[in-house]
Each structure stands twice: as structure tokens, then as C-alpha cells.
Amino acid sequence: MAKKSRTPAPPRAVQAPKRRTEPRKPGRGRLWLAVGLGSLLLSGAIGAGAYFALGGDDAKAGANDVCQVQTVKAQGQGHVDKLPKDFKPASFPRVTGPHDPQTIIYGEYDESVTQLQLVHNLEHGAVVVQWGAGVSEETINAIRAWYRTDPRGMVIAPLPENDEAEKLRDKIMLAAWVVERDGSSPDARITKQEGKLASCSRFDEDAFNGFLDDYRGRGPEGFTLDQMAPGSG
């Protein structure tokens, strides 16, 4: 018997958002990441839980007790019904590359969603947040509450159940597809594009807000946040 395709349950009902500020203009990404408990002296700031900015390649190499960010090479923008057999993803979850012609509906989900569609959302400029099966209900609820303060241009959902996701069962993954342009217009020529993928050991509001501020709304297709409102797709 042919295996039926599995359609994810629709997203939760849309919540009225409280808007954060618009994302910063494209440039070298900076992510505010938490430093662990203990005393730290950094530019005159001392104390537990202090925050510091990591930029570009420094973010990729920086290790801390909240998130590790890697830069992922771009793998094209083609539309496909399924990935070619010889295609080798540069990361899991995927951040760039071939994707479904249709985006997933923006919103929050209780079940995993189609990764092929999610990459299309990333191309538009979305930030996608997915968590492993071992992440606690308390943490998931905190992520949902954070998401609802300004859900534009976001999809949040559990990671799919597969061998790769099992390796991330205790992680929260934040993904974005970002470009640099030779001008401020959304139609300006793209000079560089890459993926940003953060692997986080726990939820931290400042770190997550930093990722949004730096990368949301910077995709190749230049959609505005209002064009990626919850319930649209």
C-alpha cells in the first residue's frame, strides 16, 4: 500500500502581537549570548549572567553556556518537489538550498512541520525555531510566550523525528537565511548569502532576541515582517 503523505496539523490560533523593533540593517551579524554563572570582567562589566556580543566568524567559534552559532554555506534557491538524491545538506536542520514552491503557514505548531517548506520561509526572511524531543514542557512554554510578543516572520515547532534530530533532542535550534546587498533597497543586488544556525542548550530571552534583531527579515526575497504575519503563508 502506498504511504500517505503526512500533513502537519494547522498552527495554533494567532495571538495579537506586541511588536518588537524592526530588524537592524544588514551588516556583520551580532548575537548577544549569555555567559554562565560566576564573575566576569568584560569592558568594565562584572557579574554573573553578563552578556557579550559575538560577530561574524567570532560567533561561529564562540562557545558559551547558551548558544553556539555556525555560518552555513548557501546551497541555491531552486524550487523542488523533493530533494535530489545526490543533494547533501550543509546542516541539519537545513537553512538554505532547494525548497518547496509553497511556504508553511507562519505560526506556532505542536507537531513537526515539513522541512522542505520551512526553507522557503527562511528564503523570505523568516526565523525558524525548532526544539528537540528532550526539551522540557516548561522550556517550550517559555519559547511560546516569547514568540507571542512579536510572531511576525517566525515559525516555531518541534524538530522532526529522525536520526539527525535525535542528536539534538536537548537542543533548541534557531535558523535564518541572510543576505548582504550592495544597497539599502530590498531589490538591490545580492553580494553575499549564507545561513545562520544557532544551537542552544536552553531558552534565554536576550540571546533569542539578539538572533531576531540581527537576522530576521534579511532573506534573499526581502519580505517585510508584516508580509510574514501569523496565519499567512
Backbone as CSV, one residue per row, in Angstrom:
resi,resn,N_x,N_y,N_z,CA_x,CA_y,CA_z,C_x,C_y,C_z
1,MET,0.844,-1.193,0.000,0.000,0.000,0.000,0.882,1.245,0.000
2,ALA,0.538,2.215,-0.840,1.335,3.434,-0.909,1.226,4.207,0.389
3,LYS,2.339,4.756,0.822,2.366,5.512,2.069,1.739,6.884,1.860
4,LYS,0.787,7.233,2.704,0.121,8.517,2.581,1.040,9.622,3.072
5,SER,0.987,10.770,2.384,1.779,11.910,2.841,1.169,12.462,4.113
6,ARG,2.018,12.920,5.014,1.560,13.407,6.307,1.519,14.928,6.300
7,THR,0.356,15.488,6.511,0.205,16.931,6.566,0.199,17.375,8.010
8,PRO,1.064,18.330,8.386,1.093,18.756,9.784,-0.198,19.424,10.195
9,ALA,-0.532,19.314,11.471,-1.708,19.993,11.988,-1.546,21.492,11.796
10,PRO,-2.665,22.214,11.595,-2.554,23.661,11.392,-1.956,24.342,12.607
11,PRO,-1.380,25.544,12.399,-0.781,26.241,13.538,-1.822,26.649,14.555
12,ARG,-1.356,26.963,15.754,-2.251,27.435,16.795,-2.887,28.751,16.380
13,ALA,-3.994,29.087,17.053,-4.684,30.333,16.758,-3.735,31.511,16.933
14,VAL,-3.857,32.482,16.047,-2.976,33.636,16.060,-3.229,34.485,17.294
15,GLN,-2.148,34.883,17.957,-2.226,35.775,19.101,-1.951,37.201,18.627
16,ALA,-2.596,38.175,19.254,-2.315,39.574,18.924,-0.906,39.926,19.375
17,PRO,-0.039,40.360,18.452,1.363,40.575,18.823,1.624,41.920,19.468
18,LYS,2.653,41.944,20.331,3.268,43.184,20.778,4.538,43.303,19.956
19,ARG,4.721,44.373,19.225,5.800,44.435,18.249,7.131,44.805,18.874
20,ARG,8.138,44.033,18.477,9.494,44.441,18.767,9.911,45.457,17.714
21,THR,11.075,45.992,17.846,11.570,46.922,16.838,11.870,46.182,15.553
22,GLU,11.889,46.918,14.435,12.242,46.326,13.153,13.675,45.811,13.215
23,PRO,14.019,44.808,12.399,15.376,44.260,12.443,16.399,45.290,12.012
24,ARG,17.621,45.160,12.514,18.690,46.051,12.113,19.017,45.852,10.644
25,LYS,19.625,46.864,10.040,20.014,46.775,8.634,21.076,45.704,8.462
26,PRO,21.155,45.114,7.240,22.166,44.084,7.020,23.555,44.586,7.361
27,GLY,24.377,43.689,7.863,25.743,44.002,8.248,26.305,42.787,8.929
28,ARG,27.436,42.928,9.552,28.005,41.784,10.255,27.117,41.444,11.416
29,GLY,26.696,40.181,11.464,25.758,39.777,12.498,26.371,39.851,13.881
30,ARG,25.554,40.259,14.868,25.988,40.273,16.256,24.921,39.573,17.075
31,LEU,25.319,38.642,17.864,24.375,37.889,18.681,24.760,38.040,20.134
32,TRP,23.796,38.494,20.935,24.042,38.635,22.365,23.806,37.294,23.029
33,LEU,24.852,36.780,23.654,24.812,35.444,24.221,25.149,35.492,25.697
34,ALA,24.494,34.623,26.463,24.717,34.640,27.907,26.017,33.957,28.263
35,VAL,26.727,34.522,29.194,27.890,33.884,29.787,27.411,33.228,31.064
36,GLY,27.986,32.118,31.472,27.490,31.365,32.614,27.630,32.080,33.932
37,LEU,27.160,31.433,34.998,27.233,31.978,36.327,28.678,32.182,36.739
38,GLY,28.899,33.176,37.551,30.244,33.474,38.024,30.579,34.911,37.723
39,SER,31.742,35.328,38.157,32.157,36.711,37.950,32.906,36.827,36.637
40,LEU,32.612,37.897,35.901,33.259,38.113,34.609,33.549,39.591,34.462
41,LEU,34.772,39.902,34.055,35.148,41.285,33.789,35.238,41.453,32.285
42,LEU,34.362,42.297,31.714,34.349,42.486,30.268,33.953,43.919,30.001
43,SER,34.904,44.697,29.526,34.671,46.101,29.228,34.054,46.824,30.411
44,GLY,34.534,46.490,31.589,34.072,47.171,32.784,32.827,46.585,33.392
45,ALA,32.226,45.590,32.757,31.021,44.977,33.306,31.411,43.735,34.071
46,ILE,30.975,43.627,35.329,31.301,42.485,36.161,30.008,41.878,36.650
47,GLY,29.949,40.512,36.648,28.785,39.906,37.258,28.370,38.635,36.573
48,ALA,27.560,37.864,37.269,27.026,36.634,36.709,25.999,36.956,35.655
49,GLY,25.954,36.093,34.635,24.950,36.252,33.590,25.177,37.472,32.732
50,ALA,26.384,37.999,32.672,26.657,39.144,31.812,26.508,38.724,30.364
51,TYR,26.316,39.706,29.459,26.128,39.400,28.050,27.226,40.038,27.227
52,PHE,27.632,39.328,26.174,28.636,39.896,25.294,28.241,39.640,23.858
53,ALA,28.739,40.489,22.950,28.381,40.382,21.536,29.435,39.602,20.795
54,LEU,28.971,38.691,19.962,29.858,37.945,19.082,29.507,38.322,17.657
55,GLY,30.497,38.571,16.817,30.204,38.988,15.458,30.815,38.073,14.429
56,GLY,30.067,37.827,13.328,30.577,37.070,12.187,31.212,35.760,12.567
57,ASP,32.471,35.562,12.149,33.168,34.310,12.403,33.397,34.079,13.885
58,ASP,33.462,35.165,14.666,33.622,35.006,16.109,32.427,34.272,16.698
59,ALA,31.232,34.580,16.169,30.041,33.901,16.661,30.109,32.416,16.360
60,LYS,30.659,32.089,15.192,30.779,30.688,14.805,31.692,29.937,15.765
61,ALA,32.756,30.596,16.192,33.742,29.926,17.028,33.439,30.043,18.510
62,GLY,32.615,31.008,18.894,32.406,31.288,20.307,31.649,30.190,21.016
63,ALA,32.162,29.758,22.150,31.483,28.757,22.964,31.013,29.420,24.247
64,ASN,29.823,29.104,24.698,29.266,29.687,25.893,28.194,28.748,26.406
65,ASP,27.495,29.142,27.473,26.565,28.196,28.076,25.150,28.320,27.545
66,VAL,24.928,29.098,26.488,23.580,29.218,25.928,23.545,28.743,24.476
67,CYS,24.193,29.458,23.580,24.088,29.152,22.151,25.455,29.107,21.480
68,GLN,25.554,28.251,20.490,26.690,28.249,19.575,26.136,28.498,18.181
69,VAL,26.700,29.469,17.485,26.202,29.871,16.174,27.194,29.462,15.100
70,GLN,26.688,28.842,14.058,27.543,28.498,12.926,27.028,29.175,11.671
71,THR,27.942,29.522,10.798,27.602,30.055,9.489,27.569,28.898,8.503
72,VAL,26.477,28.793,7.754,26.253,27.668,6.842,26.297,28.176,5.402
73,LYS,27.036,27.499,4.554,27.156,27.935,3.161,25.806,27.866,2.453
74,ALA,25.575,28.802,1.547,24.352,28.815,0.754,24.381,27.682,-0.265
75,GLN,23.202,27.090,-0.509,23.121,25.937,-1.411,22.071,26.122,-2.502
76,GLY,21.873,27.367,-2.946,20.958,27.609,-4.045,19.561,27.972,-3.590
77,GLN,18.714,28.332,-4.580,17.360,28.796,-4.284,16.295,28.118,-5.136
78,GLY,16.575,26.953,-5.685,15.634,26.319,-6.592,14.396,25.762,-5.913
79,HIS,13.300,25.663,-6.691,12.063,25.046,-6.218,12.030,23.579,-6.645
80,VAL,11.738,22.696,-5.708,11.695,21.256,-5.982,10.539,20.625,-5.215
81,ASP,10.051,19.499,-5.726,9.033,18.737,-5.003,9.666,17.843,-3.943
82,LYS,10.902,17.433,-4.192,11.682,16.678,-3.216,13.155,16.905,-3.516
83,LEU,13.985,16.698,-2.518,15.410,16.934,-2.711,16.007,15.916,-3.675
84,PRO,16.911,16.344,-4.550,17.595,15.390,-5.428,18.348,14.344,-4.606
85,LYS,18.456,13.141,-5.143,19.111,12.054,-4.408,20.566,12.367,-4.081
86,ASP,21.222,13.141,-4.935,22.638,13.430,-4.720,22.868,14.715,-3.917
87,PHE,21.790,15.324,-3.423,21.941,16.569,-2.662,22.417,16.267,-1.244
88,LYS,23.442,16.972,-0.804,23.985,16.788,0.541,23.785,18.070,1.342
89,PRO,22.849,18.071,2.287,22.592,19.273,3.078,23.837,19.712,3.848
90,ALA,24.027,21.005,3.940,25.179,21.546,4.656,24.956,21.577,6.162
91,SER,23.711,21.354,6.595,23.416,21.384,8.028,22.098,20.670,8.292
92,PHE,21.863,20.383,9.558,20.536,19.950,10.000,20.198,20.722,11.264
93,PRO,19.022,21.355,11.273,18.102,21.486,10.145,18.689,22.339,9.024
94,ARG,18.144,22.157,7.832,18.639,22.920,6.687,18.287,24.398,6.840
95,VAL,19.145,25.247,6.265,18.957,26.689,6.390,18.806,27.365,5.028
96,THR,19.422,26.811,3.989,19.320,27.361,2.640,19.145,26.201,1.667
97,GLY,19.026,26.531,0.386,19.017,25.496,-0.632,17.665,25.236,-1.254
98,PRO,17.562,24.166,-2.060,16.311,23.832,-2.735,15.167,23.681,-1.740
99,HIS,13.975,24.081,-2.167,12.843,24.049,-1.245,11.533,23.936,-2.013
100,ASP,10.488,23.632,-1.266,9.146,23.505,-1.828,8.683,24.849,-2.397
101,PRO,7.895,24.842,-3.481,7.381,26.104,-4.022,6.471,26.850,-3.048
102,GLN,5.908,26.139,-2.065,4.974,26.739,-1.112,5.603,26.832,0.274
103,THR,5.447,27.974,0.920,5.890,28.112,2.309,4.923,27.387,3.240
104,ILE,5.380,27.138,4.472,4.485,26.676,5.523,3.762,27.907,6.065
105,ILE,2.587,27.751,6.641,1.876,28.878,7.236,2.658,29.373,8.449
106,TYR,2.878,30.664,8.520,3.598,31.237,9.661,2.785,31.046,10.938
107,GLY,3.466,30.631,12.008,2.764,30.434,13.270,3.500,29.465,14.172
108,GLU,2.811,29.001,15.209,3.391,28.059,16.161,2.686,26.720,16.041
109,TYR,3.452,25.645,16.138,2.947,24.301,15.901,3.234,23.391,17.089
110,ASP,2.340,22.411,17.272,2.530,21.385,18.293,3.254,20.167,17.739
111,GLU,3.263,20.027,16.405,3.909,18.899,15.751,4.945,19.417,14.759
112,SER,5.866,18.546,14.379,6.887,18.938,13.410,6.244,19.267,12.063
113,VAL,6.921,20.089,11.300,6.401,20.526,10.010,7.384,20.150,8.903
114,THR,6.941,20.295,7.663,7.730,19.885,6.510,8.958,20.775,6.343
115,GLN,10.135,20.188,6.468,11.369,20.963,6.380,11.557,21.580,4.993
116,LEU,11.097,20.898,3.962,11.246,21.411,2.605,10.503,22.733,2.436
117,GLN,9.363,22.866,3.111,8.618,24.122,3.064,9.255,25.182,3.954
118,LEU,9.769,24.768,5.104,10.370,25.730,6.033,11.514,26.505,5.390
119,VAL,12.289,25.841,4.542,13.405,26.525,3.890,12.892,27.668,3.017
120,HIS,11.697,27.504,2.447,11.111,28.598,1.662,10.771,29.780,2.573
121,ASN,10.253,29.510,3.772,10.014,30.594,4.731,11.316,31.329,5.055
122,LEU,12.383,30.560,5.223,13.681,31.166,5.505,14.131,32.053,4.347
123,GLU,13.868,31.621,3.127,14.222,32.425,1.955,13.501,33.772,1.980
124,HIS,12.273,33.783,2.488,11.518,35.035,2.591,12.100,35.969,3.645
125,GLY,12.836,35.408,4.607,13.408,36.222,5.676,12.968,35.816,7.063
126,ALA,12.305,34.664,7.166,11.812,34.208,8.467,12.948,33.705,9.349
127,VAL,12.678,33.672,10.646,13.490,32.933,11.607,12.669,31.728,12.039
128,VAL,13.267,30.550,11.984,12.595,29.313,12.371,13.218,28.795,13.661
129,VAL,12.368,28.494,14.635,12.814,27.950,15.922,12.240,26.548,16.062
130,GLN,13.109,25.553,16.266,12.671,24.167,16.453,13.408,23.568,17.643
131,TRP,12.718,22.686,18.361,13.314,22.095,19.562,13.249,20.577,19.519
132,GLY,14.199,19.963,20.229,14.286,18.516,20.266,13.284,17.887,21.217
133,ALA,13.151,16.558,21.096,12.150,15.822,21.874,12.433,15.838,23.368
134,GLY,13.680,16.116,23.756,14.030,16.116,25.166,13.886,17.456,25.853
135,VAL,13.490,18.491,25.121,13.308,19.816,25.716,12.060,19.802,26.591
136,SER,12.155,20.353,27.779,11.069,20.273,28.757,9.856,21.095,28.340
137,GLU,8.704,20.695,28.859,7.463,21.420,28.593,7.555,22.853,29.114
138,GLU,8.214,23.018,30.242,8.391,24.362,30.806,9.159,25.265,29.841
139,THR,10.215,24.718,29.242,11.001,25.493,28.285,10.202,25.793,27.027
140,ILE,9.459,24.812,26.537,8.632,25.020,25.344,7.607,26.120,25.598
141,ASN,6.999,26.118,26.767,6.028,27.161,27.107,6.688,28.537,27.148
142,ALA,7.929,28.587,27.625,8.659,29.860,27.652,8.948,30.345,26.233
143,ILE,9.293,29.412,25.343,9.530,29.777,23.941,8.249,30.316,23.312
144,ARG,7.134,29.653,23.578,5.856,30.100,23.017,5.491,31.500,23.527
145,ALA,5.690,31.745,24.814,5.376,33.060,25.378,6.255,34.141,24.749
146,TRP,7.524,33.821,24.566,8.447,34.759,23.916,8.023,35.016,22.477
147,TYR,7.704,33.969,21.747,7.276,34.092,20.351,6.072,35.017,20.225
148,ARG,5.130,34.929,21.137,3.880,35.673,21.021,4.035,37.173,21.233
149,THR,5.174,37.624,21.746,5.375,39.066,21.900,5.523,39.764,20.556
150,ASP,5.973,39.043,19.542,6.037,39.564,18.173,6.285,38.406,17.220
151,PRO,5.219,37.729,16.780,5.382,36.500,15.998,5.607,36.709,14.506
152,ARG,5.676,37.945,14.054,5.852,38.174,12.614,7.151,37.540,12.118
153,GLY,7.066,36.930,10.950,8.257,36.356,10.334,8.868,35.219,11.120
154,MET,8.019,34.414,11.772,8.545,33.309,12.568,7.685,32.064,12.413
155,VAL,8.346,30.923,12.509,7.688,29.620,12.645,8.376,28.918,13.801
156,ILE,7.583,28.397,14.749,8.164,27.618,15.844,7.467,26.260,15.889
157,ALA,8.259,25.208,16.098,7.725,23.844,16.037,8.749,22.866,16.603
158,PRO,8.297,21.660,16.965,9.263,20.609,17.334,10.066,20.181,16.112
159,LEU,11.268,19.694,16.344,12.046,19.086,15.271,11.366,17.797,14.813
160,PRO,11.561,17.401,13.567,11.005,16.120,13.110,11.669,14.964,13.839
161,GLU,11.026,13.818,13.810,11.570,12.631,14.465,12.406,11.841,13.460
162,ASN,13.715,11.971,13.556,14.626,11.197,12.717,15.969,11.092,13.428
163,ASP,16.899,10.376,12.825,18.191,10.137,13.476,18.958,11.428,13.721
164,GLU,18.877,12.359,12.774,19.589,13.623,12.942,18.994,14.442,14.083
165,ALA,17.677,14.451,14.177,17.026,15.197,15.249,17.299,14.574,16.613
166,GLU,17.489,13.263,16.650,17.772,12.591,17.922,19.069,13.123,18.532
167,LYS,20.016,13.494,17.692,21.276,14.053,18.187,21.066,15.427,18.818
168,LEU,19.932,16.045,18.515,19.629,17.390,19.010,18.464,17.367,19.989
169,ARG,18.207,16.244,20.624,16.987,16.089,21.412,16.911,17.074,22.577
170,ASP,18.045,17.560,23.069,18.044,18.512,24.182,18.349,19.938,23.725
171,LYS,18.325,20.178,22.425,18.710,21.476,21.881,17.512,22.256,21.339
172,ILE,17.692,23.563,21.297,16.764,24.468,20.623,17.539,25.084,19.468
173,MET,17.009,24.959,18.255,17.715,25.411,17.055,17.023,26.647,16.470
174,LEU,17.792,27.684,16.236,17.309,28.897,15.587,17.985,29.015,14.233
175,ALA,17.195,29.251,13.183,17.739,29.283,11.825,17.308,30.543,11.093
176,ALA,18.198,31.052,10.254,17.893,32.195,9.397,18.736,32.104,8.132
177,TRP,18.200,32.606,7.040,18.896,32.701,5.757,19.112,34.185,5.516
178,VAL,20.337,34.639,5.459,20.608,36.073,5.398,21.447,36.423,4.173
179,VAL,21.236,37.651,3.697,21.993,38.140,2.548,22.567,39.513,2.855
180,GLU,23.592,39.866,2.113,24.112,41.226,2.080,23.880,41.764,0.676
181,ARG,23.550,43.056,0.588,23.248,43.682,-0.698,24.155,44.892,-0.928
182,ASP,24.226,45.339,-2.181,25.069,46.489,-2.499,24.323,47.809,-2.355
183,GLY,23.171,47.780,-1.685,22.388,48.982,-1.420,21.332,48.694,-0.379
184,SER,20.598,49.728,0.042,19.600,49.568,1.098,18.249,49.090,0.587
185,SER,18.020,49.153,-0.719,16.751,48.717,-1.288,16.627,47.197,-1.236
186,PRO,15.400,46.682,-0.970,15.195,45.227,-0.994,15.499,44.606,-2.355
187,ASP,15.494,45.450,-3.405,15.774,44.960,-4.754,17.241,45.109,-5.139
188,ALA,18.047,45.633,-4.234,19.468,45.813,-4.537,20.139,44.460,-4.766
189,ARG,21.181,44.480,-5.556,21.870,43.241,-5.925,22.436,42.541,-4.693
190,ILE,22.222,41.230,-4.635,22.762,40.423,-3.538,24.245,40.172,-3.789
191,THR,25.065,40.512,-2.812,26.508,40.301,-2.933,26.992,39.091,-2.143
192,LYS,26.184,38.649,-1.192,26.582,37.507,-0.367,25.345,36.918,0.284
193,GLN,25.295,35.609,0.400,24.223,34.973,1.157,24.757,33.741,1.875
194,GLU,24.170,33.485,3.050,24.604,32.367,3.882,23.525,32.063,4.908
195,GLY,23.641,30.932,5.550,22.725,30.580,6.619,23.340,30.846,7.978
196,LYS,22.488,31.098,8.951,22.909,31.222,10.345,22.104,30.209,11.153
197,LEU,22.816,29.374,11.906,22.164,28.316,12.669,22.711,28.318,14.089
198,ALA,21.832,28.574,15.046,22.222,28.596,16.459,21.724,27.336,17.144
199,SER,22.610,26.681,17.871,22.260,25.516,18.687,22.324,25.955,20.146
200,CYS,21.178,25.939,20.818,21.074,26.492,22.170,20.730,25.400,23.173
201,SER,21.401,25.442,24.310,21.197,24.426,25.344,19.999,24.731,26.226
202,ARG,19.525,25.966,26.171,18.350,26.355,26.951,17.760,27.614,26.347
203,PHE,16.595,28.002,26.834,15.981,29.242,26.364,16.551,30.420,27.134
204,ASP,16.968,31.443,26.411,17.417,32.684,27.029,16.861,33.839,26.199
205,GLU,16.038,34.658,26.811,15.324,35.699,26.074,16.266,36.676,25.380
206,ASP,17.324,37.101,26.061,18.242,38.066,25.458,18.972,37.478,24.258
207,ALA,19.416,36.242,24.379,20.102,35.597,23.261,19.166,35.417,22.072
208,PHE,17.934,34.989,22.340,16.977,34.778,21.259,16.592,36.112,20.611
209,ASN,16.397,37.155,21.416,16.096,38.472,20.855,17.246,38.972,19.991
210,GLY,18.481,38.705,20.415,19.631,39.116,19.627,19.654,38.462,18.262
211,PHE,19.312,37.172,18.210,19.265,36.463,16.934,18.209,37.100,16.030
212,LEU,17.031,37.395,16.584,15.980,38.033,15.793,16.431,39.389,15.278
213,ASP,16.996,40.200,16.155,17.399,41.548,15.771,18.401,41.538,14.626
214,ASP,19.286,40.570,14.631,20.341,40.525,13.626,19.916,39.892,12.310
215,TYR,19.023,38.912,12.351,18.819,38.081,11.166,17.398,38.052,10.613
216,ARG,16.394,38.357,11.396,15.022,38.290,10.876,14.801,39.377,9.824
217,GLY,14.129,39.009,8.734,13.834,39.961,7.675,14.987,40.236,6.733
218,ARG,15.993,39.370,6.715,17.168,39.589,5.864,17.323,38.506,4.798
219,GLY,16.238,37.840,4.435,16.304,36.770,3.456,16.471,37.272,2.032
220,PRO,16.793,36.372,1.097,17.021,36.750,-0.301,15.830,37.426,-0.965
221,GLU,14.601,37.071,-0.558,13.430,37.610,-1.235,12.919,38.898,-0.602
222,GLY,13.502,39.326,0.509,13.257,40.664,1.033,11.844,40.958,1.484
223,PHE,11.139,39.978,2.037,9.802,40.225,2.555,9.884,41.085,3.819
224,THR,8.895,41.956,4.024,8.806,42.712,5.268,8.203,41.825,6.348
225,LEU,8.358,42.228,7.604,7.791,41.436,8.695,6.276,41.365,8.593
226,ASP,5.634,42.462,8.199,4.176,42.447,8.087,3.699,41.524,6.969
227,GLN,4.533,41.282,5.977,4.179,40.334,4.915,4.322,38.887,5.376
228,MET,4.919,38.686,6.545,5.096,37.343,7.102,4.337,37.234,8.426
229,ALA,3.126,37.752,8.439,2.312,37.743,9.657,1.811,36.336,9.960
230,PRO,1.538,36.027,11.235,0.980,34.715,11.585,-0.306,34.444,10.805
231,GLY,-0.436,33.226,10.306,-1.610,32.853,9.529,-1.428,33.027,8.038
232,SER,-0.402,33.768,7.622,-0.118,33.907,6.194,0.837,32.804,5.771
233,GLY,0.999,32.645,4.474,1.882,31.598,4.011,2.069,31.657,2.510
